[in-house]
C-alpha cells in the first residue's frame, strides 16, 4: 500500500508496527524494482520479468501493501471512519494513480491503467460494506474473490471498461496490474486480521522503517524515476 504520503487509508493516529510493516514492504519493492531495472538495461542477467520466483516475490509485495490497507481501514473504522478524512486520503490515492498512468503512458510502451494505487483506491471503497460484516462472511467473500478468476474468466469480460475486474483471459500487457479478482482478497483478509490482532497502541516511531512507512506514497512515486535516472546516467557515461 495516511498522511500526505501513505499508500492506503490509515488510522487517525499512527500505529508504529503498521508504519514499520509498510517500510519493510517498501524495501522489498525497491529491491525488486532495482533488480528489474538492472535486467531491463542489460546490466544483470536476471529473469526478473519471467521467472516464477521473481513473480512470486512481486505478488507477495503487492499483497502485503493491499493487506496493510485493509488493516489500516478496519482500525480507522473502529474509531469512527471520518468521511472527510477518508475522502481526502482517497483523493490522494486517485491523484497519485493518475500520475502513474500519465507517467507510464509517456515513458513506457504499456501504460499502467490499473496498478496497485488504482487498486487500493477502488478497494478502499469496495471494502466499506465489509467493515461491519461478520469475520466469517468477510473470509468467505475473500475466498470467492480468489476463486473467481478460475471459474469466471471469459472473453465476454474483454471490454476495456471491465479491465479492473481481471476476468479477461487476454488482458493488455502492462508492468503493474492488480485487478479486483483476485487482488481484493488481501484487502478483505486485512480487515479480518485487524479485528483479531491485539489492540495496537497508537504511537509514532522514529526509526528508518517507520519513517519510510509514513512517507510510502512519496517513496512509491519517486523511487523508480530516481533509480532509472541514475542507472541510465551511469550507463551513458560509461561508469556501468
VEXPABA-941940 format. One record per residue: residue in three letters; chain; x, y, z of N, C-alpha, C in turn. Coordinates in steps of 0.2 Angstrom, whole numbers. Layout:
REM VEXPABA-941940
{rec ala, A, {X, Y, Z}, {X, Y, Z}, {X, Y, Z}}
...
REM end
This chain:
REM VEXPABA-941940
{rec unk, A, {11, -8, 0}, {0, 0, 0}, {5, 4, 0}}
{rec unk, A, {-17, 38, 33}, {-11, 40, 29}, {-11, 48, 30}}
{rec unk, A, {-5, 50, 30}, {-3, 57, 29}, {-3, 59, 22}}
{rec unk, A, {1, 64, 20}, {2, 66, 13}, {6, 61, 9}}
{rec unk, A, {8, 56, 12}, {12, 51, 9}, {11, 44, 11}}
{rec unk, A, {5, 42, 11}, {3, 35, 13}, {0, 31, 7}}
{rec unk, A, {2, 24, 7}, {-1, 20, 1}, {-8, 18, 2}}
{rec unk, A, {-11, 20, 8}, {-18, 17, 10}, {-21, 22, 15}}
{rec unk, A, {-27, 21, 16}, {-30, 24, 22}, {-27, 22, 28}}
{rec unk, A, {-26, 26, 33}, {-23, 24, 39}, {-27, 27, 45}}
{rec unk, A, {-26, 24, 51}, {-29, 26, 57}, {-28, 34, 58}}
{rec unk, A, {-32, 37, 62}, {-32, 44, 63}, {-25, 46, 67}}
{rec unk, A, {-22, 41, 71}, {-16, 42, 74}, {-11, 36, 72}}
{rec unk, A, {-5, 37, 72}, {0, 32, 69}, {0, 26, 73}}
{rec unk, A, {1, 20, 70}, {2, 14, 73}, {9, 12, 71}}
{rec unk, A, {14, 11, 76}, {21, 11, 74}, {22, 4, 70}}
{rec unk, A, {19, -1, 72}, {20, -8, 68}, {18, -7, 61}}
{rec unk, A, {12, -4, 60}, {10, -3, 53}, {14, 1, 49}}
{rec unk, A, {17, 6, 52}, {22, 10, 48}, {28, 6, 47}}
{rec unk, A, {30, 2, 51}, {36, -2, 50}, {35, -7, 45}}
{rec unk, A, {29, -10, 45}, {27, -15, 40}, {27, -12, 33}}
{rec unk, A, {25, -6, 33}, {25, -3, 26}, {32, -2, 24}}
{rec unk, A, {36, 0, 29}, {43, 1, 27}, {47, -5, 25}}
{rec unk, A, {45, -11, 28}, {48, -17, 26}, {46, -18, 18}}
{rec unk, A, {39, -17, 17}, {37, -19, 11}, {40, -14, 5}}
{rec unk, A, {41, -8, 7}, {44, -3, 3}, {51, -5, 1}}
{rec unk, A, {55, -8, 6}, {62, -10, 5}, {62, -16, 0}}
{rec unk, A, {57, -20, 1}, {56, -26, -4}, {55, -24, -11}}
{rec unk, A, {50, -19, -11}, {48, -16, -18}, {54, -13, -21}}
{rec unk, A, {58, -9, -18}, {64, -6, -20}, {69, -11, -23}}
{rec unk, A, {70, -16, -19}, {74, -21, -21}, {72, -25, -28}}
{rec unk, A, {65, -26, -28}, {63, -29, -34}, {64, -25, -40}}
{rec unk, A, {61, -18, -39}, {62, -14, -45}, {69, -12, -47}}
{rec unk, A, {74, -12, -42}, {81, -11, -44}, {83, -17, -48}}
{rec unk, A, {81, -23, -46}, {83, -29, -50}, {80, -29, -57}}
{rec unk, A, {74, -27, -57}, {71, -26, -64}, {74, -21, -68}}
{rec unk, A, {76, -16, -65}, {79, -10, -69}, {86, -13, -72}}
{rec unk, A, {90, -16, -68}, {96, -19, -70}, {95, -24, -75}}
{rec unk, A, {90, -28, -75}, {89, -33, -80}, {87, -30, -87}}
{rec unk, A, {82, -25, -86}, {79, -21, -92}, {85, -18, -96}}
{rec unk, A, {90, -15, -92}, {95, -11, -95}, {101, -16, -97}}
{rec unk, A, {100, -22, -96}, {106, -27, -98}, {112, -27, -94}}
{rec unk, A, {111, -24, -88}, {116, -24, -83}, {117, -30, -78}}
{rec unk, A, {112, -34, -79}, {111, -41, -75}, {107, -46, -79}}
{rec unk, A, {110, -52, -79}, {106, -57, -82}, {101, -61, -78}}
{rec unk, A, {97, -57, -75}, {92, -60, -70}, {85, -60, -74}}
{rec unk, A, {81, -66, -73}, {75, -66, -77}, {69, -63, -72}}
{rec unk, A, {70, -57, -71}, {65, -53, -66}, {58, -53, -69}}
{rec unk, A, {58, -53, -76}, {51, -52, -79}, {48, -58, -80}}
{rec unk, A, {51, -64, -79}, {48, -70, -81}, {48, -76, -76}}
{rec unk, A, {53, -76, -72}, {54, -82, -68}, {49, -82, -62}}
{rec unk, A, {46, -88, -61}, {41, -89, -56}, {43, -86, -49}}
{rec unk, A, {49, -87, -47}, {51, -85, -40}, {51, -77, -40}}
{rec unk, A, {53, -74, -45}, {53, -66, -45}, {45, -64, -46}}
{rec unk, A, {41, -68, -49}, {34, -66, -50}, {31, -67, -43}}
{rec unk, A, {33, -72, -39}, {30, -73, -33}, {32, -68, -28}}
{rec unk, A, {38, -66, -28}, {41, -60, -24}, {37, -54, -25}}
{rec unk, A, {36, -52, -32}, {32, -46, -33}, {25, -47, -31}}
{rec unk, A, {22, -53, -31}, {15, -54, -29}, {15, -53, -21}}
{rec unk, A, {20, -56, -18}, {20, -55, -11}, {20, -48, -8}}
{rec unk, A, {24, -44, -12}, {25, -37, -10}, {18, -33, -11}}
{rec unk, A, {15, -34, -17}, {9, -31, -19}, {3, -33, -13}}
{rec unk, A, {3, -40, -12}, {-2, -42, -7}, {-1, -39, 0}}
{rec unk, A, {5, -38, 2}, {7, -35, 8}, {4, -28, 9}}
{rec unk, A, {5, -24, 3}, {3, -17, 3}, {-5, -17, 4}}
{rec unk, A, {-8, -21, 0}, {-15, -21, 0}, {-18, -24, 6}}
{rec unk, A, {-15, -29, 9}, {-17, -32, 16}, {-17, -26, 21}}
{rec unk, A, {-11, -23, 21}, {-10, -17, 26}, {-15, -12, 25}}
{rec unk, A, {-17, -11, 19}, {-23, -6, 18}, {-29, -8, 21}}
{rec unk, A, {-30, -15, 21}, {-36, -17, 25}, {-36, -17, 32}}
{rec unk, A, {-30, -18, 35}, {-29, -17, 42}, {-30, -10, 44}}
{rec unk, A, {-27, -6, 40}, {-27, 1, 42}, {-35, 4, 42}}
{rec unk, A, {-38, 2, 37}, {-45, 4, 36}, {-50, 2, 41}}
{rec unk, A, {-49, -5, 43}, {-53, -8, 49}, {-51, -4, 55}}
{rec unk, A, {-45, -3, 57}, {-43, 1, 63}, {-46, 8, 63}}
{rec unk, A, {-46, 11, 57}, {-49, 18, 57}, {-56, 18, 58}}
{rec unk, A, {-60, 13, 55}, {-67, 12, 56}, {-69, 11, 64}}
{rec unk, A, {-64, 7, 67}, {-65, 6, 74}, {-66, 12, 78}}
{rec unk, A, {-63, 17, 76}, {-63, 24, 80}, {-68, 29, 77}}
{rec unk, A, {-72, 26, 72}, {-77, 30, 68}, {-73, 33, 62}}
{rec unk, A, {-75, 30, 56}, {-72, 32, 50}, {-75, 39, 48}}
{rec unk, A, {-70, 44, 48}, {-72, 51, 46}, {-73, 52, 39}}
{rec unk, A, {-79, 54, 36}, {-80, 55, 29}, {-75, 59, 26}}
{rec unk, A, {-73, 65, 29}, {-69, 70, 26}, {-62, 67, 26}}
{rec unk, A, {-59, 64, 31}, {-53, 61, 31}, {-52, 55, 26}}
{rec unk, A, {-57, 51, 25}, {-57, 46, 21}, {-57, 48, 13}}
{rec unk, A, {-61, 53, 12}, {-62, 56, 5}, {-55, 60, 3}}
{rec unk, A, {-52, 63, 8}, {-46, 66, 7}, {-40, 61, 5}}
{rec unk, A, {-40, 56, 9}, {-35, 50, 8}, {-36, 47, 1}}
{rec unk, A, {-43, 46, 0}, {-45, 43, -7}, {-43, 47, -13}}
{rec unk, A, {-44, 54, -12}, {-42, 59, -17}, {-35, 58, -18}}
{rec unk, A, {-31, 58, -13}, {-23, 57, -14}, {-21, 51, -18}}
{rec unk, A, {-25, 46, -16}, {-23, 39, -20}, {-25, 40, -27}}
{rec unk, A, {-31, 43, -28}, {-33, 43, -35}, {-29, 48, -39}}
{rec unk, A, {-27, 54, -36}, {-22, 58, -39}, {-15, 55, -41}}
{rec unk, A, {-13, 51, -36}, {-6, 48, -37}, {-7, 42, -43}}
{rec unk, A, {-13, 39, -43}, {-14, 34, -48}, {-14, 37, -55}}
{rec unk, A, {-17, 43, -55}, {-17, 46, -62}, {-10, 48, -64}}
{rec unk, A, {-6, 50, -59}, {1, 52, -61}, {5, 46, -64}}
{rec unk, A, {4, 40, -60}, {7, 34, -63}, {5, 33, -70}}
{rec unk, A, {-2, 33, -71}, {-4, 32, -78}, {-1, 36, -83}}
{rec unk, A, {-1, 43, -81}, {1, 48, -86}, {9, 47, -87}}
{rec unk, A, {12, 45, -82}, {20, 45, -82}, {21, 38, -86}}
{rec unk, A, {18, 33, -85}, {20, 27, -89}, {17, 27, -96}}
{rec unk, A, {12, 31, -97}, {9, 32, -104}, {15, 36, -108}}
{rec unk, A, {18, 41, -105}, {23, 45, -108}, {30, 41, -109}}
{rec unk, A, {31, 37, -104}, {38, 34, -104}, {39, 27, -106}}
{rec unk, A, {33, 23, -106}, {34, 16, -107}, {29, 14, -113}}
{rec unk, A, {30, 8, -116}, {26, 6, -121}, {19, 4, -119}}
{rec unk, A, {19, 1, -112}, {12, -1, -110}, {11, 3, -104}}
{rec unk, A, {6, 8, -104}, {4, 12, -98}, {1, 7, -92}}
{rec unk, A, {2, 10, -86}, {-1, 6, -80}, {-8, 10, -80}}
{rec unk, A, {-14, 6, -81}, {-20, 9, -80}, {-24, 6, -74}}
{rec unk, A, {-22, 1, -72}, {-25, -2, -65}, {-19, -5, -61}}
{rec unk, A, {-15, -1, -59}, {-9, -4, -55}, {-11, -4, -47}}
{rec unk, A, {-6, -4, -43}, {-8, -5, -36}, {-11, 1, -33}}
{rec unk, A, {-9, 7, -35}, {-13, 13, -32}, {-20, 13, -34}}
{rec unk, A, {-21, 12, -41}, {-28, 11, -43}, {-32, 6, -39}}
{rec unk, A, {-29, 1, -38}, {-32, -5, -34}, {-34, -3, -27}}
{rec unk, A, {-29, 0, -24}, {-30, 2, -17}, {-36, 7, -16}}
{rec unk, A, {-36, 12, -21}, {-41, 17, -21}, {-48, 14, -21}}
{rec unk, A, {-49, 9, -26}, {-55, 6, -28}, {-57, 1, -22}}
{rec unk, A, {-52, -3, -20}, {-53, -7, -14}, {-55, -4, -8}}
{rec unk, A, {-53, 2, -7}, {-55, 6, -1}, {-62, 7, -1}}
{rec unk, A, {-65, 8, -7}, {-72, 9, -7}, {-76, 3, -7}}
{rec unk, A, {-74, -2, -10}, {-77, -9, -10}, {-77, -12, -4}}
{rec unk, A, {-72, -10, 1}, {-72, -13, 7}, {-76, -10, 12}}
{rec unk, A, {-79, -4, 11}, {-83, -1, 16}, {-89, -5, 18}}
{rec unk, A, {-93, -9, 14}, {-98, -13, 16}, {-96, -19, 21}}
{rec unk, A, {-90, -21, 20}, {-87, -26, 24}, {-85, -24, 31}}
{rec unk, A, {-84, -18, 32}, {-81, -16, 39}, {-85, -18, 45}}
{rec unk, A, {-92, -19, 44}, {-96, -21, 50}, {-99, -28, 49}}
{rec unk, A, {-96, -31, 43}, {-99, -38, 42}, {-95, -43, 47}}
{rec unk, A, {-98, -49, 48}, {-95, -54, 52}, {-89, -56, 49}}
{rec unk, A, {-84, -58, 53}, {-77, -60, 50}, {-78, -66, 46}}
{rec unk, A, {-83, -71, 47}, {-83, -77, 43}, {-86, -75, 36}}
{rec unk, A, {-91, -70, 36}, {-93, -68, 30}, {-88, -64, 25}}
{rec unk, A, {-84, -60, 29}, {-78, -57, 25}, {-73, -62, 22}}
{rec unk, A, {-72, -67, 26}, {-67, -73, 24}, {-70, -77, 18}}
{rec unk, A, {-77, -78, 19}, {-80, -81, 13}, {-80, -77, 7}}
{rec unk, A, {-81, -71, 7}, {-80, -66, 2}, {-73, -66, -1}}
{rec unk, A, {-68, -66, 3}, {-61, -66, 1}, {-60, -73, -3}}
{rec unk, A, {-62, -78, -1}, {-61, -85, -4}, {-65, -85, -11}}
{rec unk, A, {-71, -82, -11}, {-74, -81, -18}, {-70, -77, -23}}
{rec unk, A, {-68, -71, -20}, {-64, -67, -24}, {-57, -71, -27}}
{rec unk, A, {-54, -75, -23}, {-49, -78, -25}, {-51, -84, -30}}
{rec unk, A, {-56, -87, -29}, {-59, -92, -34}, {-61, -89, -41}}
{rec unk, A, {-64, -83, -41}, {-67, -81, -47}, {-63, -81, -53}}
{rec unk, A, {-56, -79, -53}, {-53, -80, -59}, {-53, -87, -62}}
{rec unk, A, {-53, -92, -58}, {-53, -99, -60}, {-59, -101, -64}}
{rec unk, A, {-65, -98, -62}, {-71, -100, -64}, {-75, -95, -69}}
{rec unk, A, {-73, -89, -68}, {-77, -84, -72}, {-73, -81, -78}}
{rec unk, A, {-67, -82, -78}, {-63, -79, -84}, {-66, -81, -91}}
{rec unk, A, {-67, -76, -95}, {-71, -77, -101}, {-69, -71, -106}}
{rec unk, A, {-69, -72, -112}, {-69, -66, -117}, {-74, -61, -116}}
{rec unk, A, {-80, -63, -113}, {-85, -58, -113}, {-83, -52, -108}}
{rec unk, A, {-78, -53, -104}, {-75, -48, -100}, {-70, -44, -103}}
{rec unk, A, {-69, -44, -110}, {-64, -41, -113}, {-65, -34, -115}}
{rec unk, A, {-70, -31, -113}, {-71, -24, -114}, {-67, -20, -110}}
{rec unk, A, {-64, -14, -112}, {-59, -10, -108}, {-62, -8, -102}}
{rec unk, A, {-69, -6, -102}, {-72, -4, -95}, {-72, -9, -90}}
{rec unk, A, {-71, -16, -92}, {-71, -21, -87}, {-64, -23, -85}}
{rec unk, A, {-59, -20, -88}, {-52, -21, -86}, {-51, -22, -79}}
{rec unk, A, {-54, -18, -74}, {-52, -18, -67}, {-54, -25, -64}}
{rec unk, A, {-59, -29, -68}, {-61, -35, -65}, {-56, -40, -65}}
{rec unk, A, {-52, -40, -70}, {-47, -45, -70}, {-49, -52, -73}}
{rec unk, A, {-55, -52, -77}, {-58, -58, -79}, {-57, -59, -87}}
{rec unk, A, {-53, -55, -90}, {-52, -56, -97}, {-46, -61, -98}}
{rec unk, A, {-47, -66, -102}, {-41, -71, -102}, {-35, -68, -106}}
{rec unk, A, {-36, -63, -110}, {-30, -60, -113}, {-30, -52, -112}}
{rec unk, A, {-28, -50, -106}, {-28, -43, -104}, {-22, -40, -108}}
{rec unk, A, {-23, -33, -109}, {-17, -30, -112}, {-11, -30, -108}}
{rec unk, A, {-5, -30, -111}, {1, -31, -107}, {2, -24, -103}}
{rec unk, A, {5, -25, -97}, {7, -20, -93}, {12, -22, -88}}
{rec unk, A, {15, -17, -84}, {20, -19, -79}, {17, -19, -72}}
{rec unk, A, {11, -17, -72}, {8, -17, -65}, {0, -18, -66}}
{rec unk, A, {-2, -23, -63}, {-9, -25, -64}, {-12, -29, -58}}
{rec unk, A, {-16, -26, -54}, {-19, -29, -48}, {-27, -28, -48}}
{rec unk, A, {-30, -32, -52}, {-37, -32, -53}, {-41, -34, -47}}
{rec unk, A, {-48, -33, -47}, {-52, -34, -42}, {-51, -42, -40}}
{rec unk, A, {-52, -46, -45}, {-51, -53, -44}, {-44, -55, -47}}
{rec unk, A, {-40, -58, -43}, {-41, -60, -36}, {-38, -55, -30}}
{rec unk, A, {-36, -49, -32}, {-32, -44, -28}, {-36, -41, -22}}
{rec unk, A, {-43, -41, -23}, {-47, -38, -17}, {-47, -43, -11}}
{rec unk, A, {-45, -49, -12}, {-45, -54, -7}, {-40, -52, -1}}
{rec unk, A, {-34, -49, -3}, {-29, -47, 3}, {-32, -41, 7}}
{rec unk, A, {-36, -37, 4}, {-39, -31, 7}, {-44, -34, 12}}
{rec unk, A, {-48, -39, 10}, {-53, -42, 15}, {-50, -46, 21}}
{rec unk, A, {-44, -49, 19}, {-41, -53, 24}, {-38, -48, 29}}
{rec unk, A, {-35, -42, 27}, {-33, -37, 31}, {-38, -34, 36}}
{rec unk, A, {-44, -34, 33}, {-50, -32, 38}, {-50, -36, 44}}
{rec unk, A, {-51, -43, 42}, {-52, -48, 47}, {-46, -48, 52}}
{rec unk, A, {-40, -48, 49}, {-34, -48, 53}, {-33, -42, 59}}
{rec unk, A, {-36, -36, 56}, {-36, -31, 61}, {-40, -32, 67}}
{rec unk, A, {-46, -36, 66}, {-50, -37, 72}, {-47, -42, 77}}
{rec unk, A, {-43, -46, 75}, {-40, -51, 79}, {-33, -50, 82}}
{rec unk, A, {-30, -45, 79}, {-24, -43, 82}, {-25, -40, 89}}
{rec unk, A, {-20, -40, 93}, {-20, -36, 99}, {-21, -28, 98}}
{rec unk, A, {-26, -25, 102}, {-27, -18, 101}, {-21, -14, 101}}
{rec unk, A, {-19, -11, 95}, {-12, -8, 95}, {-12, -1, 99}}
{rec unk, A, {-6, 0, 102}, {-5, 7, 105}, {-4, 12, 99}}
{rec unk, A, {-7, 17, 99}, {-6, 22, 94}, {-1, 26, 96}}
{rec unk, A, {5, 25, 92}, {11, 29, 94}, {15, 30, 87}}
{rec unk, A, {19, 35, 87}, {23, 36, 81}, {30, 34, 83}}
{rec unk, A, {33, 30, 78}, {40, 28, 79}, {45, 32, 75}}
{rec unk, A, {51, 33, 77}, {56, 37, 73}, {61, 34, 70}}
{rec unk, A, {61, 27, 69}, {66, 23, 66}, {65, 24, 58}}
{rec unk, A, {70, 21, 55}, {70, 22, 47}, {64, 19, 44}}
{rec unk, A, {63, 13, 46}, {57, 9, 43}, {50, 13, 44}}
{rec unk, A, {49, 15, 51}, {43, 19, 52}, {43, 25, 48}}
{rec unk, A, {48, 29, 47}, {48, 35, 43}, {47, 33, 36}}
{rec unk, A, {50, 28, 33}, {48, 26, 27}, {41, 24, 26}}
{rec unk, A, {38, 21, 31}, {31, 19, 31}, {26, 25, 31}}
{rec unk, A, {28, 30, 34}, {24, 37, 35}, {25, 40, 28}}
{rec unk, A, {29, 39, 24}, {30, 43, 18}, {30, 38, 12}}
{rec unk, A, {26, 33, 12}, {26, 27, 7}, {24, 30, 0}}
{rec unk, A, {19, 34, 0}, {17, 36, -6}, {22, 40, -10}}
{rec unk, A, {25, 45, -7}, {31, 49, -10}, {36, 44, -12}}
{rec unk, A, {38, 39, -8}, {43, 35, -10}, {41, 30, -16}}
{rec unk, A, {35, 28, -16}, {32, 24, -21}, {33, 28, -28}}
{rec unk, A, {31, 34, -28}, {31, 38, -34}, {38, 40, -37}}
{rec unk, A, {42, 41, -32}, {49, 44, -34}, {54, 39, -35}}
{rec unk, A, {54, 33, -32}, {60, 29, -32}, {62, 26, -39}}
{rec unk, A, {57, 24, -43}, {58, 22, -50}, {61, 27, -54}}
{rec unk, A, {59, 33, -55}, {62, 38, -59}, {69, 40, -56}}
{rec unk, A, {70, 40, -50}, {77, 41, -47}, {81, 36, -49}}
{rec unk, A, {79, 30, -48}, {84, 24, -49}, {86, 23, -56}}
{rec unk, A, {80, 24, -60}, {81, 23, -68}, {86, 29, -70}}
{rec unk, A, {85, 35, -68}, {89, 41, -70}, {96, 40, -68}}
{rec unk, A, {97, 37, -62}, {104, 36, -60}, {107, 31, -64}}
{rec unk, A, {104, 25, -65}, {107, 19, -69}, {108, 21, -76}}
{rec unk, A, {103, 25, -79}, {104, 27, -86}, {110, 32, -87}}
{rec unk, A, {110, 37, -82}, {116, 41, -82}, {122, 38, -82}}
{rec unk, A, {123, 33, -77}, {129, 30, -76}, {131, 25, -82}}
{rec unk, A, {126, 23, -85}, {127, 19, -91}, {130, 23, -97}}
{rec unk, A, {127, 29, -98}, {128, 33, -104}, {135, 36, -103}}
{rec unk, A, {137, 37, -96}, {144, 40, -95}, {149, 35, -95}}
{rec unk, A, {147, 28, -96}, {152, 23, -96}, {154, 20, -89}}
{rec unk, A, {151, 23, -84}, {153, 20, -77}, {150, 14, -75}}
{rec unk, A, {145, 11, -80}, {142, 5, -79}, {143, 1, -85}}
REM end
